[in-house]
Amino acid sequence: MGLSLGDPPRYQGLRAKLISHLEKKGIKDLVVLTAMRRVPRHLFVDPTFIEHAYSDQALPILCGQTISQPYTVAYQTELLQVHPGHKVLEVGTGSGYQCAVLCELGAEVYSIELERTLYERAKALLKELGYRPLLRWGDGRLGWPNYAPFDRILLTAATEEVPLNLIAQLAEGGRLVAPIGKENTQTMMVGTKIKGTMKWEEKGTFRFVPLRTA
Ligand code: SAH
């Protein structure tokens, strides 16, 4: 970790408390909890909200976007079932926090962000923290054909329908996790590609910022 980016014991303590809260709320995957235990979320939030970095809530970031609630990050990551070496595509880099959690799981992470400001910031911060994802500024609905197929695909913004490009870029046997629905509420969906066809499961109700057109 760079000298300018501290992780003082007080934040480490608050983070440990957040992790046990997530465990009580039903997150069981120790690998996910351990990964989140290692990522300094306070460095990914807007400095205005730094004191709330370890409460279980979504917080505003630049460009009118949000860093997802820690429970939501834990839940989506658990559903994704990432193994070391998996190629994972994230749509909606935002602050870069979820991306860092995926890197901690030992995945080869590809993440796309529509807002240039967020892309630039996430890129600088993740680099400073020693993470090595591949980031791209652009429309994530198109996926990233050059690196397809992906073992896992994660959408961190809401959509009424999963873009067909993303389904096409999911590997056989791969999993895709996405909040699907209209603006106010979405259903968390897990899709598995079996013999070229998607099988879908519903996994609860959430609220995300929308996946936008470029
Ligand atoms: N994973 C992020 C959460 C970001 S919120 C984090 O950990 O902080 C969703 C993000 O999706 C926003 O940053 C938004 O700008 C981005 N987004 C919206 N539409 C997009 C699109 N079509 N392609 C790529 N990113 C998009």
py3Dmol code that shows the C-alpha trace and the ligand (Angstrom):
import py3Dmol

protein = """\
ATOM      1  CA  MET A   1       0.000   0.000   0.000  1.00  0.00           C
ATOM      2  CA  GLY A   2       1.340   3.449  -0.940  1.00  0.00           C
ATOM      3  CA  LEU A   3       2.536   5.732   1.820  1.00  0.00           C
ATOM      4  CA  SER A   4      -0.211   8.261   1.166  1.00  0.00           C
ATOM      5  CA  LEU A   5      -2.929   5.660   1.613  1.00  0.00           C
ATOM      6  CA  GLY A   6      -3.131   4.685   5.233  1.00  0.00           C
ATOM      7  CA  ASP A   7      -5.128   1.939   6.900  1.00  0.00           C
ATOM      8  CA  PRO A   8      -5.061   3.021  10.545  1.00  0.00           C
ATOM      9  CA  PRO A   9      -6.006   0.525  13.292  1.00  0.00           C
ATOM     10  CA  ARG A  10      -9.267   2.353  13.943  1.00  0.00           C
ATOM     11  CA  TYR A  11     -10.505   1.627  10.414  1.00  0.00           C
ATOM     12  CA  GLN A  12      -9.227  -1.935  10.616  1.00  0.00           C
ATOM     13  CA  GLY A  13     -11.294  -2.343  13.786  1.00  0.00           C
ATOM     14  CA  LEU A  14     -14.419  -0.875  12.214  1.00  0.00           C
ATOM     15  CA  ARG A  15     -13.893  -3.136   9.203  1.00  0.00           C
ATOM     16  CA  ALA A  16     -13.658  -6.230  11.415  1.00  0.00           C
ATOM     17  CA  LYS A  17     -16.979  -5.225  13.001  1.00  0.00           C
ATOM     18  CA  LEU A  18     -18.564  -4.758   9.590  1.00  0.00           C
ATOM     19  CA  ILE A  19     -17.413  -8.238   8.565  1.00  0.00           C
ATOM     20  CA  SER A  20     -18.981  -9.870  11.622  1.00  0.00           C
ATOM     21  CA  HIS A  21     -22.175  -7.907  10.908  1.00  0.00           C
ATOM     22  CA  LEU A  22     -22.189  -9.342   7.349  1.00  0.00           C
ATOM     23  CA  GLU A  23     -21.710 -12.815   8.789  1.00  0.00           C
ATOM     24  CA  LYS A  24     -24.678 -12.311  11.128  1.00  0.00           C
ATOM     25  CA  LYS A  25     -26.726 -11.071   8.188  1.00  0.00           C
ATOM     26  CA  GLY A  26     -26.174 -14.411   6.438  1.00  0.00           C
ATOM     27  CA  ILE A  27     -22.983 -14.210   4.389  1.00  0.00           C
ATOM     28  CA  LYS A  28     -21.372 -17.630   4.862  1.00  0.00           C
ATOM     29  CA  ASP A  29     -18.534 -17.767   2.370  1.00  0.00           C
ATOM     30  CA  LEU A  30     -15.363 -17.272   4.420  1.00  0.00           C
ATOM     31  CA  VAL A  31     -13.321 -16.589   1.307  1.00  0.00           C
ATOM     32  CA  VAL A  32     -15.591 -13.634   0.480  1.00  0.00           C
ATOM     33  CA  LEU A  33     -15.545 -12.356   4.069  1.00  0.00           C
ATOM     34  CA  THR A  34     -11.752 -12.630   4.186  1.00  0.00           C
ATOM     35  CA  ALA A  35     -11.416 -10.750   0.897  1.00  0.00           C
ATOM     36  CA  MET A  36     -13.641  -7.945   2.198  1.00  0.00           C
ATOM     37  CA  ARG A  37     -11.682  -7.932   5.450  1.00  0.00           C
ATOM     38  CA  ARG A  38      -8.603  -7.020   3.407  1.00  0.00           C
ATOM     39  CA  VAL A  39      -9.966  -4.183   1.266  1.00  0.00           C
ATOM     40  CA  PRO A  40      -9.796  -0.706   2.862  1.00  0.00           C
ATOM     41  CA  ARG A  41     -13.279   0.522   1.870  1.00  0.00           C
ATOM     42  CA  HIS A  42     -12.629   3.929   3.444  1.00  0.00           C
ATOM     43  CA  LEU A  43     -10.235   4.716   0.592  1.00  0.00           C
ATOM     44  CA  PHE A  44     -12.929   4.068  -2.026  1.00  0.00           C
ATOM     45  CA  VAL A  45     -15.634   6.343  -0.583  1.00  0.00           C
ATOM     46  CA  ASP A  46     -15.849  10.098  -1.061  1.00  0.00           C
ATOM     47  CA  PRO A  47     -13.761  11.740   1.737  1.00  0.00           C
ATOM     48  CA  THR A  48     -16.935  13.534   2.906  1.00  0.00           C
ATOM     49  CA  PHE A  49     -18.370  10.180   3.955  1.00  0.00           C
ATOM     50  CA  ILE A  50     -15.221   8.530   5.257  1.00  0.00           C
ATOM     51  CA  GLU A  51     -16.668   8.140   8.753  1.00  0.00           C
ATOM     52  CA  HIS A  52     -19.503   6.074   7.269  1.00  0.00           C
ATOM     53  CA  ALA A  53     -17.221   3.830   5.206  1.00  0.00           C
ATOM     54  CA  TYR A  54     -17.752   0.882   7.560  1.00  0.00           C
ATOM     55  CA  SER A  55     -21.465   1.218   8.139  1.00  0.00           C
ATOM     56  CA  ASP A  56     -23.505  -1.142   6.023  1.00  0.00           C
ATOM     57  CA  GLN A  57     -24.840   1.386   3.557  1.00  0.00           C
ATOM     58  CA  ALA A  58     -24.430   2.513  -0.037  1.00  0.00           C
ATOM     59  CA  LEU A  59     -22.699   5.902  -0.298  1.00  0.00           C
ATOM     60  CA  PRO A  60     -22.597   8.569  -3.012  1.00  0.00           C
ATOM     61  CA  ILE A  61     -19.497   8.757  -5.225  1.00  0.00           C
ATOM     62  CA  LEU A  62     -18.815  11.209  -8.079  1.00  0.00           C
ATOM     63  CA  CYS A  63     -20.992  11.483 -11.218  1.00  0.00           C
ATOM     64  CA  GLY A  64     -24.212  10.824  -9.246  1.00  0.00           C
ATOM     65  CA  GLN A  65     -23.275   7.144  -8.778  1.00  0.00           C
ATOM     66  CA  THR A  66     -22.952   5.019  -5.639  1.00  0.00           C
ATOM     67  CA  ILE A  67     -20.567   2.568  -4.056  1.00  0.00           C
ATOM     68  CA  SER A  68     -22.783  -0.427  -3.299  1.00  0.00           C
ATOM     69  CA  GLN A  69     -23.775  -1.353   0.250  1.00  0.00           C
ATOM     70  CA  PRO A  70     -21.220  -3.789   1.757  1.00  0.00           C
ATOM     71  CA  TYR A  71     -23.936  -6.428   2.252  1.00  0.00           C
ATOM     72  CA  THR A  72     -24.812  -6.194  -1.445  1.00  0.00           C
ATOM     73  CA  VAL A  73     -21.151  -6.525  -2.457  1.00  0.00           C
ATOM     74  CA  ALA A  74     -20.775  -9.564  -0.191  1.00  0.00           C
ATOM     75  CA  TYR A  75     -24.012 -11.103  -1.453  1.00  0.00           C
ATOM     76  CA  GLN A  76     -23.267 -10.603  -5.158  1.00  0.00           C
ATOM     77  CA  THR A  77     -19.715 -11.869  -4.686  1.00  0.00           C
ATOM     78  CA  GLU A  78     -20.943 -14.949  -2.824  1.00  0.00           C
ATOM     79  CA  LEU A  79     -23.461 -15.699  -5.585  1.00  0.00           C
ATOM     80  CA  LEU A  80     -20.758 -15.325  -8.225  1.00  0.00           C
ATOM     81  CA  GLN A  81     -18.689 -18.230  -6.768  1.00  0.00           C
ATOM     82  CA  VAL A  82     -15.322 -16.969  -7.942  1.00  0.00           C
ATOM     83  CA  HIS A  83     -12.323 -19.304  -7.944  1.00  0.00           C
ATOM     84  CA  PRO A  84      -8.678 -18.231  -8.251  1.00  0.00           C
ATOM     85  CA  GLY A  85      -7.697 -17.806 -11.889  1.00  0.00           C
ATOM     86  CA  HIS A  86     -11.256 -17.210 -13.093  1.00  0.00           C
ATOM     87  CA  LYS A  87     -11.683 -14.555 -15.746  1.00  0.00           C
ATOM     88  CA  VAL A  88     -14.246 -12.177 -14.276  1.00  0.00           C
ATOM     89  CA  LEU A  89     -15.916  -9.297 -16.096  1.00  0.00           C
ATOM     90  CA  GLU A  90     -17.459  -6.543 -13.989  1.00  0.00           C
ATOM     91  CA  VAL A  91     -19.795  -4.012 -15.608  1.00  0.00           C
ATOM     92  CA  GLY A  92     -19.765  -0.752 -13.616  1.00  0.00           C
ATOM     93  CA  THR A  93     -16.368  -0.193 -11.973  1.00  0.00           C
ATOM     94  CA  GLY A  94     -17.638   2.820 -10.020  1.00  0.00           C
ATOM     95  CA  SER A  95     -15.313   3.415  -7.079  1.00  0.00           C
ATOM     96  CA  GLY A  96     -13.334   0.243  -7.831  1.00  0.00           C
ATOM     97  CA  TYR A  97     -14.261  -1.331  -4.485  1.00  0.00           C
ATOM     98  CA  GLN A  98     -16.028  -4.423  -5.843  1.00  0.00           C
ATOM     99  CA  CYS A  99     -13.200  -4.779  -8.349  1.00  0.00           C
ATOM    100  CA  ALA A 100     -10.660  -4.874  -5.492  1.00  0.00           C
ATOM    101  CA  VAL A 101     -12.703  -7.563  -3.713  1.00  0.00           C
ATOM    102  CA  LEU A 102     -12.675  -9.669  -6.909  1.00  0.00           C
ATOM    103  CA  CYS A 103      -8.902  -9.187  -7.196  1.00  0.00           C
ATOM    104  CA  GLU A 104      -8.524 -10.385  -3.586  1.00  0.00           C
ATOM    105  CA  LEU A 105     -10.251 -13.619  -4.618  1.00  0.00           C
ATOM    106  CA  GLY A 106      -7.409 -14.303  -7.043  1.00  0.00           C
ATOM    107  CA  ALA A 107      -9.480 -13.680 -10.155  1.00  0.00           C
ATOM    108  CA  GLU A 108      -8.222 -12.146 -13.380  1.00  0.00           C
ATOM    109  CA  VAL A 109     -10.470  -9.098 -13.315  1.00  0.00           C
ATOM    110  CA  TYR A 110     -11.745  -7.036 -16.252  1.00  0.00           C
ATOM    111  CA  SER A 111     -13.938  -4.067 -15.351  1.00  0.00           C
ATOM    112  CA  ILE A 112     -15.703  -1.491 -17.517  1.00  0.00           C
ATOM    113  CA  GLU A 113     -16.964   1.952 -16.463  1.00  0.00           C
ATOM    114  CA  LEU A 114     -19.002   4.435 -18.503  1.00  0.00           C
ATOM    115  CA  GLU A 115     -17.990   7.578 -16.584  1.00  0.00           C
ATOM    116  CA  ARG A 116     -14.518   8.710 -17.473  1.00  0.00           C
ATOM    117  CA  THR A 117     -13.921  10.431 -14.116  1.00  0.00           C
ATOM    118  CA  LEU A 118     -14.764   7.279 -12.189  1.00  0.00           C
ATOM    119  CA  TYR A 119     -12.644   5.161 -14.521  1.00  0.00           C
ATOM    120  CA  GLU A 120      -9.605   7.436 -14.027  1.00  0.00           C
ATOM    121  CA  ARG A 121      -9.985   7.527 -10.247  1.00  0.00           C
ATOM    122  CA  ALA A 122     -10.528   3.811  -9.834  1.00  0.00           C
ATOM    123  CA  LYS A 123      -7.553   3.123 -12.070  1.00  0.00           C
ATOM    124  CA  ALA A 124      -5.216   5.310  -9.989  1.00  0.00           C
ATOM    125  CA  LEU A 125      -6.454   4.007  -6.628  1.00  0.00           C
ATOM    126  CA  LEU A 126      -6.398   0.310  -7.546  1.00  0.00           C
ATOM    127  CA  LYS A 127      -2.884   0.698  -8.902  1.00  0.00           C
ATOM    128  CA  GLU A 128      -1.732   2.494  -5.758  1.00  0.00           C
ATOM    129  CA  LEU A 129      -3.167  -0.343  -3.652  1.00  0.00           C
ATOM    130  CA  GLY A 130      -1.311  -2.925  -5.731  1.00  0.00           C
ATOM    131  CA  TYR A 131      -4.286  -4.483  -7.525  1.00  0.00           C
ATOM    132  CA  ARG A 132      -3.847  -5.392 -11.180  1.00  0.00           C
ATOM    133  CA  PRO A 133      -7.243  -5.522 -12.893  1.00  0.00           C
ATOM    134  CA  LEU A 134      -7.693  -4.523 -16.530  1.00  0.00           C
ATOM    135  CA  LEU A 135      -9.926  -1.465 -16.635  1.00  0.00           C
ATOM    136  CA  ARG A 136     -11.673   0.100 -19.567  1.00  0.00           C
ATOM    137  CA  TRP A 137     -13.574   3.311 -20.111  1.00  0.00           C
ATOM    138  CA  GLY A 138     -16.625   2.508 -22.226  1.00  0.00           C
ATOM    139  CA  ASP A 139     -20.057   0.950 -22.460  1.00  0.00           C
ATOM    140  CA  GLY A 140     -20.090  -2.287 -20.496  1.00  0.00           C
ATOM    141  CA  ARG A 141     -23.226  -3.487 -22.281  1.00  0.00           C
ATOM    142  CA  LEU A 142     -20.952  -4.406 -25.167  1.00  0.00           C
ATOM    143  CA  GLY A 143     -18.761  -6.559 -22.943  1.00  0.00           C
ATOM    144  CA  TRP A 144     -15.076  -6.943 -23.790  1.00  0.00           C
ATOM    145  CA  PRO A 145     -14.934  -9.278 -26.809  1.00  0.00           C
ATOM    146  CA  ASN A 146     -11.117  -9.376 -26.972  1.00  0.00           C
ATOM    147  CA  TYR A 147     -10.919 -11.158 -23.631  1.00  0.00           C
ATOM    148  CA  ALA A 148     -14.060 -13.304 -23.880  1.00  0.00           C
ATOM    149  CA  PRO A 149     -15.163 -15.841 -22.836  1.00  0.00           C
ATOM    150  CA  PHE A 150     -15.475 -14.970 -19.139  1.00  0.00           C
ATOM    151  CA  ASP A 151     -16.027 -17.540 -16.384  1.00  0.00           C
ATOM    152  CA  ARG A 152     -17.991 -15.005 -14.393  1.00  0.00           C
ATOM    153  CA  ILE A 153     -19.833 -11.797 -15.263  1.00  0.00           C
ATOM    154  CA  LEU A 154     -21.091  -9.328 -12.652  1.00  0.00           C
ATOM    155  CA  LEU A 155     -23.354  -6.351 -13.293  1.00  0.00           C
ATOM    156  CA  THR A 156     -23.292  -3.707 -10.578  1.00  0.00           C
ATOM    157  CA  ALA A 157     -25.965  -1.549 -12.236  1.00  0.00           C
ATOM    158  CA  ALA A 158     -29.618  -2.395 -12.852  1.00  0.00           C
ATOM    159  CA  THR A 159     -30.979  -3.438 -16.222  1.00  0.00           C
ATOM    160  CA  GLU A 160     -34.353  -4.601 -17.496  1.00  0.00           C
ATOM    161  CA  GLU A 161     -32.657  -7.165 -19.675  1.00  0.00           C
ATOM    162  CA  VAL A 162     -29.155  -8.604 -19.646  1.00  0.00           C
ATOM    163  CA  PRO A 163     -27.437  -7.403 -22.845  1.00  0.00           C
ATOM    164  CA  LEU A 164     -27.070 -10.282 -25.303  1.00  0.00           C
ATOM    165  CA  ASN A 165     -23.401  -9.419 -25.837  1.00  0.00           C
ATOM    166  CA  LEU A 166     -22.724 -10.298 -22.222  1.00  0.00           C
ATOM    167  CA  ILE A 167     -24.514 -13.617 -22.434  1.00  0.00           C
ATOM    168  CA  ALA A 168     -22.577 -14.389 -25.612  1.00  0.00           C
ATOM    169  CA  GLN A 169     -19.309 -13.633 -23.789  1.00  0.00           C
ATOM    170  CA  LEU A 170     -20.079 -15.950 -20.850  1.00  0.00           C
ATOM    171  CA  ALA A 171     -18.167 -19.246 -20.943  1.00  0.00           C
ATOM    172  CA  GLU A 172     -19.980 -22.586 -21.002  1.00  0.00           C
ATOM    173  CA  GLY A 173     -20.714 -23.477 -17.360  1.00  0.00           C
ATOM    174  CA  GLY A 174     -20.136 -19.821 -16.416  1.00  0.00           C
ATOM    175  CA  ARG A 175     -22.207 -17.738 -13.997  1.00  0.00           C
ATOM    176  CA  LEU A 176     -23.634 -14.262 -14.437  1.00  0.00           C
ATOM    177  CA  VAL A 177     -25.024 -12.206 -11.545  1.00  0.00           C
ATOM    178  CA  ALA A 178     -27.159  -9.138 -12.242  1.00  0.00           C
ATOM    179  CA  PRO A 179     -29.886  -6.991 -10.671  1.00  0.00           C
ATOM    180  CA  ILE A 180     -32.731  -7.175 -13.170  1.00  0.00           C
ATOM    181  CA  GLY A 181     -35.782  -4.956 -13.211  1.00  0.00           C
ATOM    182  CA  LYS A 182     -37.066  -1.406 -13.491  1.00  0.00           C
ATOM    183  CA  GLU A 183     -35.755   1.702 -11.735  1.00  0.00           C
ATOM    184  CA  ASN A 184     -37.079   1.287  -8.210  1.00  0.00           C
ATOM    185  CA  THR A 185     -36.498  -2.356  -7.418  1.00  0.00           C
ATOM    186  CA  GLN A 186     -34.724  -5.205  -9.060  1.00  0.00           C
ATOM    187  CA  THR A 187     -34.477  -8.938  -8.545  1.00  0.00           C
ATOM    188  CA  MET A 188     -30.993 -10.319  -8.115  1.00  0.00           C
ATOM    189  CA  MET A 189     -30.680 -12.972 -10.797  1.00  0.00           C
ATOM    190  CA  VAL A 190     -28.070 -15.677 -11.174  1.00  0.00           C
ATOM    191  CA  GLY A 191     -27.734 -17.127 -14.632  1.00  0.00           C
ATOM    192  CA  THR A 192     -25.772 -20.267 -15.466  1.00  0.00           C
ATOM    193  CA  LYS A 193     -24.875 -21.156 -19.026  1.00  0.00           C
ATOM    194  CA  ILE A 194     -25.564 -24.833 -19.640  1.00  0.00           C
ATOM    195  CA  LYS A 195     -25.141 -26.194 -23.154  1.00  0.00           C
ATOM    196  CA  GLY A 196     -25.425 -22.684 -24.527  1.00  0.00           C
ATOM    197  CA  THR A 197     -28.680 -21.875 -22.722  1.00  0.00           C
ATOM    198  CA  MET A 198     -29.155 -19.683 -19.654  1.00  0.00           C
ATOM    199  CA  LYS A 199     -30.832 -21.143 -16.563  1.00  0.00           C
ATOM    200  CA  TRP A 200     -32.012 -18.408 -14.161  1.00  0.00           C
ATOM    201  CA  GLU A 201     -32.562 -18.288 -10.411  1.00  0.00           C
ATOM    202  CA  GLU A 202     -34.056 -15.415  -8.390  1.00  0.00           C
ATOM    203  CA  LYS A 203     -32.122 -14.301  -5.333  1.00  0.00           C
ATOM    204  CA  GLY A 204     -34.000 -11.487  -3.600  1.00  0.00           C
ATOM    205  CA  THR A 205     -34.846  -7.838  -4.067  1.00  0.00           C
ATOM    206  CA  PHE A 206     -32.332  -4.999  -4.320  1.00  0.00           C
ATOM    207  CA  ARG A 207     -31.996  -1.438  -5.548  1.00  0.00           C
ATOM    208  CA  PHE A 208     -29.179  -0.324  -7.843  1.00  0.00           C
ATOM    209  CA  VAL A 209     -28.397   2.711  -9.988  1.00  0.00           C
ATOM    210  CA  PRO A 210     -29.377   2.045 -13.627  1.00  0.00           C
ATOM    211  CA  LEU A 211     -27.144   0.654 -16.337  1.00  0.00           C
ATOM    212  CA  ARG A 212     -27.088   3.541 -18.803  1.00  0.00           C
ATOM    213  CA  THR A 213     -26.652   3.903 -22.524  1.00  0.00           C
ATOM    214  CA  ALA A 214     -23.477   5.651 -23.639  1.00  0.00           C
TER     215      ALA A 214
END
"""
ligand_1 = """\
26
SAH
N -19.095 -1.708 -8.463
C -19.154 -0.313 -8.069
C -20.595 0.147 -7.959
C -20.815 1.218 -8.925
S -22.490 1.724 -9.210
C -18.376 -0.063 -6.795
O -17.886 -1.017 -6.174
O -18.208 1.098 -6.420
C -22.675 1.273 -10.926
C -21.683 1.871 -11.883
O -22.065 1.476 -13.200
C -21.639 3.401 -11.916
O -20.343 3.828 -11.664
C -22.071 3.744 -13.352
O -21.417 4.893 -13.883
C -21.691 2.486 -14.086
N -22.415 2.277 -15.350
C -23.696 2.602 -15.660
N -23.982 2.242 -16.919
C -22.852 1.681 -17.427
C -22.509 1.109 -18.704
N -23.387 1.045 -19.710
N -21.259 0.617 -18.863
C -20.339 0.675 -17.865
N -20.610 1.208 -16.645
C -21.848 1.698 -16.434
"""
view = py3Dmol.view(width=600, height=400)
view.addModel(protein, "pdb")
view.setStyle({"model": 0}, {"cartoon": {"style": "trace"}})
view.addModel(ligand_1, "xyz")
view.setStyle({"model": 1}, {"stick": {}})
view.zoomTo()
view.show()
